């Protein structure tokens, strides 16, 4: 027999760690090849981790809610496959072969800075620190929370229980040491008085944000802090596009086996214009502009939970309309059924969001970092508009739509941003109503 190490898998280029949500097996359980052993989460997507061997769960090294760096051994499986022998057989009893992996201490970098942090070697996971920052829990309070994790670590369950007790006015800690910003002196005071518990009225409902909503909130705020946001608006006549889709949708579905929405038509127009104005397909690193040659279009997708995720259509510039349609439908379905793979949300270079799908005529979208621009399309509405013809002006009922482009003013000036936006508007307006599938 052999001991096989199960490691935290790499879930994408920018993913360095993941949170263990749930173990589906416990020590001593039988394990089959490719059977789901645990569920994990990153800041992008939730995933299942399959077994890489068949045997018995020998050891589980991390608990639920622990944050683990990729490549770290998280469990060991005693395989029923005999290990290869490198020495002559002897009469001594067989000993299971163990692959030893050097355990390198891991200290994640916290994005939150706490003033007055005590000199302590106590470890706090990024998940715990993020919850503490969002809930206004000072580091001195964390120091006094009794941890139930490995070596007394504070787990997600511990801090959430503390926050619940704090809100109800039943904090268990007798006192905490707080640095006063006025006197610059530390003082021992009852925690229930010092923390300033919020008192709500009777007719309210307090709802705890779920993990994804907290990540979305942080991502949005970080984007505002990173980029100098500017939003430009344009109006376009999409009558030809609407009439073409209405005329061709049944034939398209019969031929391609896919229903065609407006989304692939929008993406097609965006791709054509990015080729003309490549700076919109870039990112900023320090004082350098990184212009991406590949065009990977993210499409913001609403989930049944009310949260938002952005799956990415890779190499959209290499796909025809049928290919774009299939990718859009596949990723949208995978997002809504929680079947997206980690790679499905990685590497986007430009994002499209359809605020019109919920009735909004326009919006001011927030840039999806590290990209430099995001385009929002509003609801398509019939309106009377002035049509210029060789015979003179006339008024007609047309299908009209507003576009809005938010862009990073550090590198995209108003001239370029507006030029690109109007190019997309013209691309949609001049849609060929006689084009074939």
C-alpha positions as CSV (number, residue, x, y, z in Angstrom):
1,X,0.0,0.0,0.0
2,X,1.0,3.6,-0.4
3,X,0.1,7.0,1.1
4,X,-1.1,9.5,-1.5
5,X,-1.0,13.2,-0.8
6,X,-4.0,15.2,-1.8
7,X,-3.0,18.8,-2.5
8,X,-5.0,22.0,-2.9
9,X,-5.3,22.4,-6.7
10,X,-4.3,25.5,-8.6
11,X,-7.6,27.1,-9.7
12,X,-6.3,29.8,-12.0
13,X,-3.4,32.0,-12.7
14,X,-4.3,34.7,-10.1
15,X,-5.6,32.3,-7.4
16,X,-3.2,31.6,-4.6
17,X,-5.5,30.2,-1.9
18,X,-8.9,28.7,-1.4
19,X,-11.3,28.2,1.5
20,X,-12.5,24.8,2.5
21,X,-16.3,24.9,2.6
22,X,-17.2,21.3,3.3
23,X,-15.5,17.9,3.7
24,X,-17.6,15.1,2.1
25,X,-15.4,12.4,3.7
26,X,-14.0,11.8,7.1
27,X,-11.1,9.9,8.4
28,X,-11.5,6.1,7.8
29,X,-14.0,6.5,4.9
30,X,-13.6,4.6,1.7
31,X,-12.7,6.8,-1.2
32,X,-13.1,6.1,-4.9
33,X,-11.1,7.5,-7.8
34,X,-12.5,10.9,-8.9
35,X,-15.1,10.9,-6.1
36,X,-15.7,14.4,-4.7
37,X,-13.8,14.7,-1.4
38,X,-14.5,18.3,-0.5
39,X,-15.9,21.6,-1.7
40,X,-13.7,24.7,-1.9
41,X,-14.3,28.4,-2.6
42,X,-12.1,31.2,-4.0
43,X,-12.9,34.8,-4.6
44,X,-14.1,33.8,-8.1
45,X,-16.0,30.6,-7.9
46,X,-16.9,27.5,-5.8
47,X,-15.5,24.1,-6.9
48,X,-15.4,20.5,-6.0
49,X,-12.1,18.6,-5.5
50,X,-12.1,15.0,-6.7
51,X,-9.9,12.2,-5.3
52,X,-6.7,11.4,-7.1
53,X,-6.6,7.9,-5.7
54,X,-8.7,5.0,-4.5
55,X,-8.4,3.8,-0.9
56,X,-9.2,4.9,2.6
57,X,-9.0,8.5,4.0
58,X,-6.0,8.3,6.2
59,X,-5.7,11.9,7.5
60,X,-7.5,15.2,7.0
61,X,-5.0,18.1,7.7
62,X,-7.3,21.1,7.5
63,X,-10.8,21.9,8.8
64,X,-13.8,23.5,7.2
65,X,-13.4,27.3,6.8
66,X,-9.6,27.0,6.8
67,X,-7.9,29.1,4.1
68,X,-5.2,27.0,2.4
69,X,-2.6,28.0,-0.2
70,X,-2.6,26.1,-3.5
71,X,-0.1,23.3,-3.6
72,X,-0.5,22.5,0.1
73,X,-1.2,18.9,1.2
74,X,-4.7,19.0,2.6
75,X,-5.3,15.2,3.2
76,X,-3.7,11.8,2.8
77,X,-5.3,8.7,1.3
78,X,-4.1,5.2,2.0
79,X,-4.1,3.7,-1.5
80,X,-4.9,0.0,-2.0
81,X,-2.4,0.0,-4.9
82,X,0.9,-1.5,-4.0
83,X,3.8,0.9,-4.1
84,X,6.6,0.0,-6.5
85,X,9.5,-1.8,-4.8
86,X,13.0,-0.4,-5.2
87,X,14.7,-2.9,-2.9
88,X,14.9,-6.7,-2.9
89,X,12.0,-8.4,-1.0
90,X,12.7,-9.4,2.6
91,X,10.8,-11.3,5.2
92,X,10.1,-8.1,7.2
93,X,6.5,-6.9,7.3
94,X,5.5,-4.4,4.6
95,X,5.4,-0.8,5.6
96,X,3.3,1.7,3.8
97,X,5.3,4.1,1.6
98,X,4.8,7.7,2.5
99,X,5.6,10.6,0.3
100,X,6.9,13.4,2.6
101,X,6.1,16.9,1.6
102,X,8.0,19.7,3.4
103,X,5.6,21.9,5.2
104,X,6.6,25.5,4.4
105,X,5.0,28.1,6.8
106,X,2.5,30.2,5.1
107,X,1.5,33.7,6.1
108,X,-1.1,35.3,3.8
109,X,-0.9,39.0,3.2
110,X,-3.9,40.8,4.7
111,X,-5.5,43.6,2.6
112,X,-6.6,45.3,5.9
113,X,-4.3,47.3,8.1
114,X,-5.2,47.6,11.8
115,X,-3.8,50.3,13.9
116,X,-2.6,49.4,17.4
117,X,-2.1,45.8,16.6
118,X,-0.5,44.0,19.5
119,X,2.8,42.2,19.0
120,X,1.5,38.7,18.6
121,X,2.4,35.7,16.5
122,X,-1.2,34.5,16.5
123,X,-2.3,33.5,13.0
124,X,-5.6,34.8,11.4
125,X,-6.8,33.6,8.1
126,X,-7.7,36.1,5.3
127,X,-11.3,35.0,5.6
128,X,-11.4,35.8,9.4
129,X,-9.6,39.2,8.8
130,X,-12.0,40.0,6.0
131,X,-15.0,39.3,8.2
132,X,-13.5,41.3,11.0
133,X,-12.9,44.3,8.7
134,X,-16.4,44.2,7.3
135,X,-18.0,43.9,10.7
136,X,-15.8,46.5,12.4
137,X,-14.1,44.1,14.8
138,X,-10.8,45.6,16.0
139,X,-7.7,43.6,16.2
140,X,-7.6,43.9,19.9
141,X,-11.0,42.2,20.0
142,X,-9.7,39.4,17.8
143,X,-6.9,38.8,20.3
144,X,-9.4,38.1,23.0
145,X,-11.6,35.7,21.0
146,X,-11.2,32.1,22.1
147,X,-10.3,30.1,19.0
148,X,-11.5,26.5,18.5
149,X,-9.3,25.9,15.4
150,X,-5.9,24.2,15.2
151,X,-3.5,25.6,17.8
152,X,-6.2,27.9,19.1
153,X,-6.8,29.7,15.8
154,X,-10.0,31.8,15.4
155,X,-12.2,30.1,12.8
156,X,-15.0,31.6,10.7
157,X,-17.5,30.0,13.2
158,X,-15.7,31.6,16.1
159,X,-15.8,35.2,14.8
160,X,-19.4,34.9,13.5
161,X,-20.5,33.7,16.9
162,X,-18.6,36.6,18.5
163,X,-20.2,39.1,16.2
164,X,-23.7,37.6,17.0
165,X,-23.0,37.9,20.7
166,X,-21.7,41.5,20.2
167,X,-24.9,42.5,18.4
168,X,-27.0,41.0,21.1
169,X,-25.0,42.7,23.8
170,X,-23.6,39.4,25.3
171,X,-19.9,39.6,24.4
172,X,-18.1,37.0,26.5
173,X,-14.8,38.8,26.7
174,X,-14.5,40.6,30.1
175,X,-12.4,43.4,28.7
176,X,-10.3,44.4,25.7
177,X,-7.4,46.7,25.4
178,X,-8.2,49.6,23.0
179,X,-6.0,52.4,21.8
180,X,-7.8,55.6,22.2
181,X,-7.4,58.0,19.3
182,X,-7.9,61.0,21.6
183,X,-5.6,60.2,24.6
184,X,-3.2,57.8,22.8
185,X,-3.3,55.7,25.9
186,X,-4.6,52.2,26.4
187,X,-7.4,51.5,28.8
188,X,-9.1,48.5,30.2
189,X,-12.9,48.8,29.6
190,X,-15.8,46.4,29.4
191,X,-16.1,45.1,25.8
192,X,-19.9,45.5,25.7
193,X,-19.5,49.3,26.4
194,X,-16.4,50.0,24.3
195,X,-17.6,48.4,21.0
196,X,-20.7,50.5,20.6
197,X,-23.2,47.9,19.6
198,X,-25.7,49.1,17.0
199,X,-29.3,49.2,18.3
200,X,-32.0,48.5,15.7
201,X,-35.6,49.3,15.8
202,X,-38.2,46.6,16.3
203,X,-39.5,46.6,12.7
204,X,-36.3,45.6,10.9
205,X,-34.8,42.5,9.4
206,X,-31.0,42.0,9.8
207,X,-29.5,39.9,7.0
208,X,-26.0,38.6,7.1
209,X,-24.2,39.0,3.7
210,X,-23.3,35.7,2.2
211,X,-19.6,35.0,1.2
212,X,-20.1,35.9,-2.4
213,X,-21.9,39.2,-1.7
214,X,-19.0,40.2,0.6
215,X,-16.5,39.4,-2.1
216,X,-18.5,41.4,-4.7
217,X,-18.7,44.4,-2.3
218,X,-15.0,44.3,-1.7
219,X,-14.2,44.0,-5.4
220,X,-16.4,47.0,-6.3
221,X,-14.9,49.2,-3.6
222,X,-11.4,48.2,-4.5
223,X,-12.1,49.0,-8.2
224,X,-13.3,52.5,-7.2
225,X,-10.1,53.0,-5.2
226,X,-7.9,51.8,-8.0
227,X,-9.3,53.4,-11.2
228,X,-10.3,57.0,-11.9
229,X,-13.8,56.2,-13.2
230,X,-15.4,58.2,-16.0
231,X,-18.6,57.2,-17.8
232,X,-19.7,58.3,-21.3
233,X,-23.1,57.7,-22.9
234,X,-24.3,57.2,-26.4
235,X,-27.7,56.4,-28.1
236,X,-28.0,53.9,-31.0
237,X,-30.7,52.8,-33.4
238,X,-30.7,49.0,-33.3
239,X,-33.8,48.5,-35.4
240,X,-32.0,46.5,-38.1
241,X,-30.5,44.2,-35.5
242,X,-33.8,43.6,-33.8
243,X,-35.6,42.9,-37.0
244,X,-32.8,40.6,-38.2
245,X,-32.9,38.5,-35.0
246,X,-36.7,38.3,-35.1
247,X,-36.5,37.1,-38.7
248,X,-33.6,34.6,-38.2
249,X,-34.0,33.2,-34.7
250,X,-36.0,30.1,-35.7
251,X,-33.7,29.3,-38.6
252,X,-30.7,29.9,-36.4
253,X,-32.0,27.6,-33.6
254,X,-32.8,24.9,-36.2
255,X,-29.4,25.1,-37.8
256,X,-27.1,25.7,-34.8
257,X,-29.2,24.1,-32.0
258,X,-28.9,27.3,-30.0
259,X,-31.2,30.1,-29.2
260,X,-29.7,33.4,-30.2
261,X,-30.0,36.4,-27.9
262,X,-28.8,39.9,-28.3
263,X,-25.7,39.3,-26.2
264,X,-23.5,37.6,-28.9
265,X,-24.5,40.4,-31.3
266,X,-23.3,43.0,-28.8
267,X,-20.1,41.1,-28.2
268,X,-19.5,40.8,-31.9
269,X,-19.7,44.6,-32.3
270,X,-17.4,45.2,-29.2
271,X,-14.8,42.8,-30.7
272,X,-14.8,44.6,-34.0
273,X,-14.2,48.0,-32.3
274,X,-11.6,46.7,-29.9
275,X,-9.5,45.7,-32.9
276,X,-9.6,49.4,-34.0
277,X,-8.9,50.8,-30.5
278,X,-6.8,48.2,-28.7
279,X,-6.1,50.4,-25.7
280,X,-9.6,49.5,-24.5
281,X,-8.3,45.9,-24.2
282,X,-5.5,46.5,-21.7
283,X,-4.6,46.8,-18.0
284,X,-2.4,49.1,-16.0
285,X,0.7,47.9,-14.0
286,X,2.4,50.7,-12.2
287,X,3.3,53.2,-14.9
288,X,3.0,50.6,-17.7
289,X,0.1,50.0,-20.0
290,X,-0.3,46.3,-20.9
291,X,-2.2,46.0,-24.2
292,X,-3.7,42.5,-24.6
293,X,-3.6,40.9,-28.1
294,X,-6.1,38.3,-27.2
295,X,-9.7,39.5,-26.6
296,X,-11.4,37.7,-23.7
297,X,-14.9,39.2,-23.1
298,X,-16.4,38.9,-19.7
299,X,-20.2,39.0,-19.5
300,X,-21.8,40.0,-16.2
301,X,-24.4,37.3,-15.3
302,X,-27.0,37.6,-12.5
303,X,-27.4,34.5,-10.4
304,X,-30.7,33.2,-8.8
305,X,-29.3,34.2,-5.4
306,X,-29.2,37.8,-6.5
307,X,-25.4,37.8,-6.7
308,X,-23.3,38.5,-9.8
309,X,-20.6,36.6,-11.5
310,X,-18.6,37.3,-14.7
311,X,-17.8,34.3,-16.9
312,X,-15.3,34.9,-19.7
313,X,-15.6,34.1,-23.4
314,X,-12.0,33.3,-24.3
315,X,-10.6,34.4,-27.7
316,X,-13.9,36.0,-28.7
317,X,-12.1,37.6,-31.7
318,X,-11.6,34.1,-33.1
319,X,-15.3,33.1,-32.9
320,X,-18.0,33.7,-35.5
321,X,-21.6,34.5,-34.5
322,X,-22.5,30.9,-34.0
323,X,-19.5,30.3,-31.8
324,X,-20.2,33.3,-29.7
325,X,-23.8,32.3,-29.3
326,X,-22.8,28.8,-28.1
327,X,-20.3,30.2,-25.6
328,X,-22.7,32.8,-24.3
329,X,-25.4,30.2,-23.7
330,X,-23.1,27.6,-22.2
331,X,-21.5,30.0,-19.7
332,X,-24.8,31.6,-18.8
333,X,-26.3,28.2,-18.1
334,X,-23.2,27.0,-16.1
335,X,-23.3,30.2,-14.0
336,X,-27.0,29.8,-13.1
337,X,-26.6,26.1,-12.2
338,X,-23.4,26.7,-10.2
339,X,-21.3,24.6,-12.7
340,X,-18.7,27.1,-13.7
341,X,-15.2,25.9,-13.6
342,X,-12.5,28.2,-12.0
343,X,-11.0,28.9,-15.4
344,X,-14.3,30.1,-16.7
345,X,-14.0,33.4,-14.7
346,X,-10.3,34.0,-15.3
347,X,-8.5,36.2,-17.8
348,X,-11.1,38.7,-18.9
349,X,-9.8,41.7,-20.8
350,X,-13.1,43.7,-21.3
351,X,-16.5,43.3,-19.8
352,X,-20.1,43.7,-21.1
353,X,-23.0,44.1,-18.7
354,X,-26.7,44.2,-19.8
355,X,-28.5,46.5,-17.4
356,X,-31.4,46.5,-19.8
357,X,-32.3,42.9,-19.1
358,X,-33.9,44.1,-15.9
359,X,-35.5,47.2,-17.4
360,X,-32.9,49.9,-16.9
361,X,-32.4,52.2,-19.8
362,X,-28.8,53.0,-18.8
363,X,-26.3,52.5,-16.1
364,X,-22.9,53.6,-14.8
365,X,-21.0,50.2,-14.4
366,X,-17.9,49.8,-12.2
367,X,-14.8,48.6,-14.0
368,X,-13.9,44.9,-13.5
369,X,-10.3,45.1,-12.3
370,X,-7.7,44.8,-13.7
371,X,-9.4,45.8,-16.9
372,X,-9.7,49.4,-18.0
373,X,-13.3,49.6,-19.4
374,X,-16.7,48.1,-19.1
375,X,-19.7,48.6,-21.5
376,X,-23.3,48.6,-20.3
377,X,-26.3,48.2,-22.7
378,X,-29.7,49.4,-21.7
379,X,-33.2,48.2,-22.5
380,X,-34.3,48.4,-26.1
381,X,-37.3,50.7,-26.4
382,X,-39.5,51.8,-29.3
383,X,-39.4,55.6,-29.7
384,X,-40.4,58.2,-32.3
385,X,-37.1,59.6,-33.7
386,X,-36.1,61.9,-36.6
387,X,-34.8,60.0,-39.6
388,X,-32.7,62.0,-42.1
389,X,-33.2,60.9,-45.7
390,X,-32.3,62.4,-49.1
391,X,-35.9,63.5,-49.4
392,X,-35.8,65.3,-46.1
393,X,-36.4,64.6,-42.4
394,X,-39.2,62.3,-41.2
395,X,-40.4,60.9,-37.9
396,X,-40.5,57.1,-37.5
397,X,-40.9,54.5,-34.8
398,X,-37.4,52.9,-34.2
399,X,-35.9,50.5,-31.7
400,X,-33.5,52.7,-29.6
401,X,-30.9,51.8,-27.0
402,X,-28.6,53.7,-24.7
403,X,-24.9,52.6,-24.3
404,X,-22.7,53.6,-21.4
405,X,-18.9,53.1,-21.1
406,X,-17.0,53.4,-17.9
407,X,-13.3,53.6,-18.4
408,X,-10.1,54.2,-16.5
409,X,-9.2,57.9,-16.9
410,X,-5.7,57.2,-15.9
411,X,-5.0,56.0,-19.4
412,X,-8.2,56.3,-21.4
413,X,-9.0,60.0,-22.1
414,X,-12.5,61.2,-22.9
415,X,-11.6,61.5,-26.6
416,X,-10.6,57.8,-26.9
417,X,-13.4,56.6,-24.6
418,X,-16.1,58.5,-26.5
419,X,-14.7,57.5,-29.9
420,X,-14.7,53.8,-29.0
421,X,-18.3,54.1,-27.5
422,X,-19.6,55.8,-30.6
423,X,-17.8,53.2,-32.8
424,X,-19.8,50.5,-31.0
425,X,-23.0,52.5,-31.4
426,X,-22.4,52.8,-35.2
427,X,-21.5,49.1,-35.5
428,X,-24.9,48.2,-34.0
429,X,-26.8,50.9,-36.0
430,X,-25.4,49.8,-39.3
431,X,-26.2,46.1,-38.7
432,X,-26.7,44.3,-42.0
433,X,-30.3,43.2,-42.0
434,X,-29.7,41.0,-45.0
435,X,-26.7,39.1,-43.6
436,X,-26.8,35.3,-43.5
437,X,-26.3,33.1,-40.5
